[in-house]
């Protein structure tokens, strides 16, 4: 398939340098690079991160998990920092 593609200057320079170093045509280098990029993009599909809720168990009277700073001060004292 023939198409027009606009490359950023830095990308074009890297592809041209690779073409010169390898002695292969620019078209071949571009196609190979695109194939590699597409293969890794498809292979990287991962499941989204999910947080699982955990029961924090019984807590002492007067302690609340609503404010971490307040909880630390209640448990460790005012010098917890």
N, C-alpha and C positions, 0 to 999 in steps of 0.2 A: 504494500500500500504506500502510496506517495502522499506526503503531507508536509505542511509548513509548520515548523516548530521554532519558537523564539526562546533562545537559551540566555540565561544570565551570563555576563561576561566571565565571571569566575568559573562557572560550570563549563562553559565552552573552552576556556583555556586548559582546564584539567583534562577534558576529553581529548583535545588536540594533542596535549603533551603525552597522554597515554597512547594515542594513535601513533605518534612519532616513535615513542620508545618501543612499542610492540611491533611496529612495521605493518600494522593492519590498517585497512581503510577506516576512515572516520565513521562511516555508516555502521560498520561491523562493531566498532567499539561502543557506539551509542546504543545499538540494539542489545549487546551483551550486558551493558551496565543497567539498562532498563529492566532486562529479564531478571538480573540478580536482585535489584531493588524490589521488584514486584513479588518475587518469590519470598523474600524475607518479610515483606509487608503482610502477605497472606499467612505466613507461618507464625507471625507474632500475635495472632488472635488469642487473647487470654480472657478468662472469665473476669468480670468486674469484681473488685474487692467488696466483700460484704462483712459487715460488723455483726457479730453474734452477741446478743445480750446475755449477761451472766448474772446470776443471783449473788449479791454481795454478802448474803448471810445476815445474821442478826447483828445489830450494832448496839452499842451502849446507849442508855437513855441520854438524851440531850445532844447527841451527835447527828448531824445532817449532812447529806452528800450534795446539797444544793450549791454550796460554795466551797471549792477546794481550799482556797486561802483560809477561810474560817475554820474548816475542818482541821487543817494542819496546825493552826494556832491553838485549837482546842486540844489536840492530841499531843503536840510537841512543844507547846508553849510559844511565847512571843518571839523567841530567838531562833525560830525554825529556819530562817533564811540564811 
